[in-house]
Amino acid sequence: MTTDVAKAIHKINPEAGFVIKNNDVNQIEWNEETTPIPVADIEAKMAEIPTEEEEIAARKNLKASAKAKLIAGEPLTKEEADTIVL
């Protein structure tokens, strides 16, 4: 399971190497090859990442939108089409 801190770091730098203790933004050990990211930047990015509940709600809404468009014969967006499992 990826922690919120790890998600934020990977959004900022997908190649970052680090270890986090207790999912605490103040307890990050950076690998030698990785330039440390300031705590304020990580916290700001964490605030932008949707919660698990928000992600679930967004997926449900996207599926409902896709279903309604299919029934009405309207074209789907790529994201809506991706929700369909054949």
C-alpha positions as CSV (number, residue, x, y, z in Angstrom):
1,M,0.0,0.0,0.0
2,T,1.3,3.4,-1.0
3,T,1.2,6.0,1.7
4,D,-0.1,9.5,1.1
5,V,3.4,10.9,1.6
6,A,4.8,8.4,-1.0
7,K,2.0,9.3,-3.5
8,A,2.8,13.0,-3.2
9,I,6.6,12.4,-3.6
10,H,6.0,10.3,-6.7
11,K,3.7,12.9,-8.2
12,I,6.5,15.5,-7.7
13,N,9.4,13.1,-8.7
14,P,8.4,9.7,-10.1
15,E,12.1,8.6,-9.9
16,A,12.6,9.6,-6.3
17,G,14.3,7.1,-4.0
18,F,13.3,7.3,-0.3
19,V,12.2,5.5,2.8
20,I,9.4,6.9,5.0
21,K,8.9,6.1,8.7
22,N,5.3,6.0,10.0
23,N,4.0,7.8,6.9
24,D,5.5,11.0,8.5
25,V,6.6,13.7,6.1
26,N,9.2,14.7,8.7
27,Q,10.7,11.2,8.7
28,I,11.9,10.7,5.1
29,E,15.3,9.3,4.4
30,W,16.3,10.2,0.8
31,N,18.6,8.0,-1.3
32,E,21.9,9.5,-2.3
33,E,20.8,9.9,-5.9
34,T,17.6,11.8,-5.0
35,T,17.5,15.5,-4.3
36,P,15.4,16.0,-1.2
37,I,12.0,17.6,-1.8
38,P,11.0,20.3,0.7
39,V,8.4,19.2,3.3
40,A,6.2,22.2,2.3
41,D,6.2,21.0,-1.4
42,I,5.2,17.5,-0.3
43,E,2.4,18.7,2.0
44,A,1.1,21.0,-0.8
45,K,1.0,18.0,-3.2
46,M,-0.7,15.8,-0.6
47,A,-3.5,18.4,-0.3
48,E,-4.1,18.0,-4.1
49,I,-4.3,14.2,-4.1
50,P,-7.9,12.9,-3.8
51,T,-8.8,10.7,-0.9
52,E,-9.8,7.1,-1.5
53,E,-13.4,8.0,-0.9
54,E,-13.2,10.7,-3.5
55,E,-11.6,8.4,-6.0
56,I,-14.3,5.8,-5.4
57,A,-17.0,8.4,-5.9
58,A,-15.4,9.7,-9.1
59,R,-15.2,6.2,-10.6
60,K,-18.9,5.6,-9.7
61,N,-19.9,8.9,-11.3
62,L,-17.8,8.1,-14.4
63,K,-19.5,4.6,-14.8
64,A,-23.0,6.2,-14.3
65,S,-22.2,8.8,-17.0
66,A,-20.9,6.1,-19.4
67,K,-24.1,4.0,-18.8
68,A,-26.4,7.0,-19.4
69,K,-24.6,7.9,-22.6
70,L,-24.7,4.3,-23.9
71,I,-28.4,4.2,-23.3
72,A,-28.9,7.5,-25.0
73,G,-26.6,6.5,-27.9
74,E,-24.2,9.3,-27.2
75,P,-20.4,9.0,-27.7
76,L,-18.3,8.3,-24.6
77,T,-15.1,10.0,-23.5
78,K,-12.0,7.9,-23.3
79,E,-12.2,7.8,-19.5
80,E,-15.9,6.6,-19.7
81,A,-15.0,4.0,-22.2
82,D,-12.2,2.7,-20.0
83,T,-14.7,2.0,-17.3
84,I,-16.4,-0.7,-19.5
85,V,-15.2,-4.2,-19.0
86,L,-16.0,-6.6,-21.8
